[in-house]
Amino acid sequence: MVSIVKTKILLLAICAVNLAGVAALLIARRPPSSERNEPTQPTDQPAILQPMQTKPATSAIAIPPRPEHVDSGDDTANDTNVREIIRMRSVAFDIAEATATELPNNPSALSLLGRLHLRSSNPDSARALWEAAMQLEPAAPEPYLDYGHLELNLGNLTAAEKYFRQALERNPDLLEAYAPLAEAKVTQTKYADALPTLREWLKRQPGAVKAHIQLAKCQQELGDFEEAIASYHTALSNEPNSREAAMGLIATYRAQGDRSKAAEAAEVFAKSDANDPRILGERNVVDRDREKMSELLTYTVQTAANLFLSSDNTPAAIAQLELAVPFLPDAPDVRSRLAELYAADGRYDKSIKLLRAACERDREDANAWMTLALFCMKVRQLELADDALQQVVRLLPNDDYAYRLRAQTQMAQARDLPGAVASAQRALELSPVAANHYLLGTAFYHARNYQAAKAALRQAIAIEPDNAEFSRALAAIP
């Protein structure tokens, strides 16, 4: 009977955590760590695999050679960041080439490699790869999207518009095609024609700030000033510090002849813009280039891993992620994906080592410690989880979520019941919500303080009287 009661009352007991969603959750809780310029391969990171041995391609196109500058300068560059950029670019090509070679009949794999060639100023090879992808799978939208970007960059707006339209015909939910299609139309001053494209985009992604701004520009050009003002305000409600939306709003007020509102908007904009780094001074060019290369490598390895996983080739997905992780210290989603795949393969020690390395690289990164804690809870490594949570509490002393998790790890297997009560009490002090009253009641129950448990549960019920689980838990206490 006691075990049944415990099962009922411990609603907040440790449950399986979906690690794939951890990165998004933590990013929302705290922005990524600031940029770092130090070398990014820690000594305790899992060993980097050499580019995987691949089978001969069976597609009609051979893998094109890399542009000469892709791998050049690795040993001669004087700046550490420059050398890092060169290595990251080379690794991105390693990953994309391995993917295209292993999956020669997958149009997405060829499109991925084509994008790298385009980014490396090799449009002829990019075209060849995209055309091969189109022949392999005429219904695939990716090569048309890529071709559209190429034509847009070359200023061939009519051709770009055609390719973006063809991409959307193949997949109307391809969000990344709407922005460049609208851009191609707006650049050709086809404002009325751009409106349906932008509205279709917003129907699928209502919070797309860029879509609201483009819509406002078209409305302004068409003389619909009130609608343009409303669209700019919507953009600013989603992104209050958007310079483009603020400047557009000021320009629309002026075009409307409302100088007082233009001046008022300009004053608000000036205050919000005072600490904008783009006003205070541009970052070093190399830093910006490294950030762009990091984004490209992140996109490349995530796409490659997804392609291999969709082909039931988990070892190849792991191999590509292992290549990229040492160069992406500020990409928790990539680390988490690799840790998740290790865990799915039963290699929990590798998962923990990988996540621990991120913590040791920056011991002030609460997100990294939280990721480690949640993973250790998932695999029932409770001592390690509690150690990580202590670091989170050190860094975020007013975060009730961290104390809530600590209470759960301390209650599990009756590891530290007085500590669980203390953690639950602290969580309740920080956030007096029903869930934390319930947590405290759970902790008191496990500590066999039944009267205190009942009191805490009654507080939870007072806040949420319709919560049946709270009532059942209270009724089950002797």
Summary of the structure (lengths in Angstrom):
residues: 478
radius of gyration: 27.1
end to end distance: 10.9
largest distance: 77.7
contacts: 1546
relative contact order: 0.10
helix: 72%
strand: 0%
